[in-house]
Amino acid sequence: MADSSESLKLAVALIARLRNRAHKAYLVGGCVRDRLLGIEPKDFDIATDASPTQIAAYFPGAQLVGAHFGVVLLQEREARVEVATFRSEGAYTDARRPDEVRFEREPFLDARRRDFTINGLMEDPISGEILDYVGGRADLAGKTIRAIGDAESRFSEDHLRMLRAVRFAARLNFQIESRTGGAISRQAGLVTSVSAERVRDELVRIVSEGGARRGLELLDELGLLPHLLPEVKAFQGVEQPPEFHPEGDVWTHVMLMLEEMGPATGSLAFGVLLHDVGKPRTFRRAERIRFDGHAEVGAAIARELLERLRFSNGEVERVTALVVNHMKFKDVQKMRASTLKRFLRMEHFEEHLALHRLDCLASNGRTESYDFVCQKLAALSVEALHPRRLISGNDLIAAGYSPGPSFSQALEAVETAQLEGEIHTRDEAMEIAKRALEP
């Protein structure tokens, strides 16, 4: 990721060069919002009255990344800045992009077509002047998310803006203004028409940027949750055994975990969100409330959900691994040494451990298994977890055995003996393998 300070330097230099050519040019949008809030911006955008053709002529090497919208990317080493021509927009018949874009000369026309007032601010970084045509500064001070103009129109233009409102409110801990929230509630069902990829990206940001509990509660309050994540909506009212979960139902448990989690990777955040997704389907009352096999059932549900949202294969595997393995921690103190070591060396184990910690803190608070695992990780060397192979398949072939599925079983038996500390030499390994291969 580019150094924010370098991107700011580039943005200021570009604005100065545009001004020298008698153009209007300002920082705009999220970078202005974040700077006023004391947050380091991730990206810097410039709005100007210069046309895309003029920008390209002024800055050789500029990349036209949005020809229809007049967006040009400028990059120097790791610093990146997007420059866009002021514009106003026509109707959005596809509920995503405007049918018509008109390049404009005045900044207020550009500000009025944006989504929320806090994103409609412009800044002259040279003088420090803030241009506010939409009431954004007042809403920043009031910690308010408010649609620019008519809220119904803003959300009918692009249905994804409903999720963006939730994301900003969750990350910044702002309130959604009543008319803006009402418009979302009335149009919540339209979110199903947004592409899965766009929904996925917003949901990942909602759950991973630090305000996950607030985000999920807003999705629920505004009526978006059952359209996006019905499997999560199903958590509500699912009782849990009070001796293990004094906090209440599955929904309450997961919300407490999300609140404790803070900023996280997208995979950990979705792992936390979905780790108990199998409980509604496996709920039964016996001598107590039980959820037999909920981790395995949950992994299958999570896979369906993640694939529906077009997560990559790698992301699907990473999250479902968190779901299917989360109950194994209760057995760590009883595991054989080889079983425990294989568990501890799972890929991305740090996320498994983080999820387990959150699971404990959001239930009965008992962290004995977590503490045990942390002690083992501190005590075990890399060599202890991943011992050097004593023999290979080639050694078995050289000993006169024919390759086949039994080779894997034999080599696994050898590694198990190594992990248990029972063997240390090649000869010992060959004896283990021969026993496994003999009929």
N, C-alpha and C positions, 0 to 999 in steps of 0.2 A: 504494500500500500504506500502511496506517495506520502512524503512528509508534509503535514498540513502547513507548516510555516513556509516551505518552499512553494507550495501551491498558492498560498496567499501572496507571496512575493511576485510570482508569475502573474497572478490576477491583477495586482496593482499596476505592474508594468504594462500589461495589455490595455488596461483602462487609460493609463496615461498616454499611450500611443494613439489610442482611438480619439482621445480628447484633443491631442495635437493635430488631428485631422478634422477637427470641428464636429466631432460626433458626440452624442450623449452616450454615456456608458456607466453602468452601476453594477455592483454586486447585487444578487437577487436571490430570493427564496430561502431555502433551508440554511445556507451559510450565514445569512443576515440574522435569521431567527436565533441560531445557536450562538452567534457572537454576542447578541444582546442578552442571552441567558447565561453567558459565561461558560458555554460549552465549546470545546474545540471542534470546529466543523470537520467533517470527513471529506467533503467535496466543496468546490467553489464554482459558482456559475455567474456569468456576466450576461446582462441584457443591454442591448444597444440599438440605436437607430440605424447603424450601418447594415447594409444588406449582406446576405451570405457571400455574394460575388465580391463585394468590397472587402469583406473580412479575409477571404481567401487571397485577394490581391495584396492586402497589407501584410499578411503573415504567411509567407511561403512555407509549405510543409503542413499547413492546416488540413485537417481531415473533415470532410463533409459527412457527418454521421446521421443527420436528419434533414435531408434536402427539403422535404415538404414543409418542415417546421422551421427551417432556417437555423439549424444547429450545427456548429462547427466545433471540433475538438482541437485544442492546441496543447502541445506537450513539449516540455524541455526536461530531458533526463527523466527523473521520477515524478516531476510535477505535472499535473493535468488540470486543465480548466476548460469548461464548455462555454462557448459564446453563442448566444442566440439573439436573433433580431426581434425587437418588439413586435408583438403580433396580437391580433384579435381573431376570434374564431367564429365559425358558423355553427350549424346544428350538428349533433352527434347521432346520426341515424344508426350507427352500429354499436352505440353505448360504450365506445372506447376512444375513437379518434374523431376529430372534427371533419366534416365534409369539405369545409372551406377554411383556408387560413389566409388572413390578410396581413401583410407586413405593414407596420405602423411607424410613425415618427415620434409619438408621445409615450412616455413611460406609464402614464395613468391607464392607458388603454390596455397595456400588457398586464398591469397589476389586476385589473378587473376580471380577467379571464381565468385567474388562478383559483385553486380549490378553497383554501382556508385563509383567513385574514392574517394569521401568523406567518404564512408562507408568501404573502403578497408584499412584503416590505423590500425596499431597495436601499442600498447604502453607497455613499461616496466614500471609499476608504481613504481618500487623500485628505478630504476636509472633515470627514466624520459625520456629514449630514445624512440623516435618515429621511427617505421619501416614504410617506405613509398615506396612500390614497384610499385605504380600505379599513382603517381602524385596527390595524394589527398591533400597534404598540399598546393600546389600551387592553387588548385581549391577552397580550403577553403578561402585562401587569396583573390582570385579573385571572390568569391561568385558565384561559378559556379557549376551547376549540369551536370556532364559528365559521360556517360556510360563507363565502363571499357572495353577496347578492341573495338570490332566492335559493334556499337550500334544496328544495325539490328539484330544481333545474340542475344544480351542481351534481347531484347524485344520479339523475337520469342521464346526464351527459356521459358519465363514466361511473358505472356501478362499483368499481373498485375503490372509489373515494370513500365509500362507507367503511371499508376496512382500514383505509389510511387514517380516517378520523379516530378510529379505535387505537391504532398504533401510536399516533401522536399523543393521545390522551393517556395511554398506558405508560409510554416511555417518559413523558414529561410530568406525569402526575397532574394533568389538567382535567377540568370538567368539560363535558360536551354541552354546549349551549342548548337550551330546551328546544328551540325550533329546529336546530340542526339534528339533535337526537330524535325528535319526532319524525323528521323526514326520513331518517334512516329506518326507524321502526316501521313506517308505512311502506317502505320500498325494500325491506329486508329480503324478501323472496327473490328479488332481481339479482342478488349476488350469485345465484346458481348459473346465470348466463355468462359470468366472467370465466375466462379460460382457467383451467386447473393450474397451469404454471404460474399465472399472476396471483391467484389465490394462495398457492403454496408459498411464494416468496413473501407475501404480506404476513401470512400466519407464522412463518419462521421468524420474521422480525418481531412480531408481537410477543412470541414466547421466549425469545432469546436476548432481547435488548435490556432486560432488567425490570420490566413491569408486567411480568407474565400473569400473575394472579389478577391484577387490575384489568388486563386485556381480556382474559377469559370471562371475567364477570361482566365486562361491558358487552362482549359478544352475546352473552346470555341475556342481559337486560334489554338490549336493543333488538332481540329476536333474530340475530344472525346465526347463533350457535347451532340450532337444529338444522339449518340449511347447509352449514359447512361441515360440522363435526357431530352428527347425530349420535355417534358412538360415545362421545364425551358427554353430551347432554344426558345420556342414559345413566350416568353416574349418580344423578340426583335422586335421593331417596333410597338408594341401595344400602341397607343397614350392614354394619360390620360387627363382629364380636367385641363387646366393650372391653374385655380383658386384654385384647391386643390393640384395639382402636378406640380408646376413650374419647377421641376427638369427634366421632360421629360417622356420617355416611361417606361413601367413596368420594363424592364431590368435595366435601369438606377436607378430606385427607389430601387429595391432589392439590387443592387450592393452597393449603398450608405448605406443601412441598414447593410449589411454584413461588410462593412468597419468600421462602427461605433461600431459594436457589440463586437469585440475583442474575446478572448477565451470564450467559452460558453459550456453549456451542449449540447449533441447531439440533444436532443429534441428541445431546444430553437433554435439551429442553423437551423434545418430542418423546424421548424415552421416559422422562418424568411424567409427562402428560398422559402417556399411553400405558404405563407399566401395569396398571390395574384394569385395563380396558376389557379384560376377560371376565371380570367379576359379575357384571350384570347377567351374563349368560350362564354362569356357573353357580349362582346363588342358590343355596338350599338350607333348610333347617333340619338338623339332626339332633344330637345331644347339645349342639350349639350351632351357630351360623357357620356354614362351610362354603368354600369356593374351590372345590377339588379340581385340580388341573387348570386353574385360571391362568397360569403363566403361559402354558402351551396354547390354550384357546386364545388368550390375548395376543400372542405372537401372530397367529393366523389372522385375527381381526386387524391388528396393526399393519400387517403386510397389505391387506386389501385397501385399507385407508390410505396408506402411503403411496401405493401404486395408483390409486384414484387421483391423488394430487400430483402425480407425475414426478415423484422423487426419483433420483437416480438409483440404479441397482445397488451401488455401494452404500448409499444413504439408507435404503430400505434394509439391507443386511445389518448395518450398524445399529439402527434403532430396534429392529426386531430381536437382535442379540441382547440388547438391554432388557427387553420385555421378558424374553424366555428364560433368562438367567437370574432375574432379580431375586427369586426365592432361594437360590442356592446358598446365599450367605448364612441362612439359619443353621446350616449343617457344617460350616467350615471347621468348627472345633472338633468335629467327629470324623472328618475326612482322613483317609490314608494320605501319607506324605505325597505320593505321586498324584493323587487326585487333586489335592490342594495346590500343588505346584502348577499343574496344568490349568487350573482355574485362575491362579494369579497371573499367569502369562498370557491370558487371552488378549487379543488385540483391543486396544483402547480401554484397558482395564481401569484406567483412572476415571473413566466415565461410569463404569459399573460401580466403583467404590463410592463415587460422589452420589449416585442415585441411591445407593443403600443408606448412606449417611442421612440423606434427606428423608428417606422412608422411615428411618428410626425417629428422627426428630419430630416428624409430623404424626407420630402414632404414640407408642408408649414411652418413647424417649430412651429405650435401652440400647446401648451402643457396644455391648460386649463383643459381638461378632466383628463390628467395625474396628474396634481397638485391637482385637486379635489379629485381623488381617494387616493392619498398619504395622504392628510389631513384626509380623512375619516378613513383610516386604522390606522392612528396615534391616532385618537380620540375614535375609537370603541374598546371595550374590547372583550376578547374571549367570555365572557358570552353574550355580545350583539349580536355577530355574530352566536353563537351556544347556544341559550338559553336552559336551563334545561327543559326537557319534563315535562309538567304539567299532562298529562294523556297518557295512552297507550291503545292498543287494548284490553287488559284484563279489563281495566276500562269500556270500551264500552260493552264488553260481560257481565260484572257484572251488567250493567244497563239494560240488556235485549235485546241487539241488536245482530243479527246474523252476524258472520264474512263474509266479502265479499270485492269486490273492493271498495265499498263506504267507508270502514274503512280508506283506504289510503287518500281518498279525504277529509274525515272529519279531520283526524290528520294533513293534510297539511293546512287546513283552520285554525286550532288551532295555528299551528306554524306561519302562516302568521299574525294572530292577535298579537301573541307575538312579532314578528319582527317589527310590526308596532307600538308596545308600547301600544296596546289597552287593553290587558288583562295581569293579573299577578298572578291569583290564579287558583286552581284546579276547583273550582265551575264555574268560568268564562269560563274556557276551556271546561267544560262539556256542558255548554249552547251553545257554538259555535258548538261543535260536534253534539249535538242533532238537531240543526237547519239544519246542513248539511245532517243529516241522515233521517230527517223526509220527507215523500213523499210530 
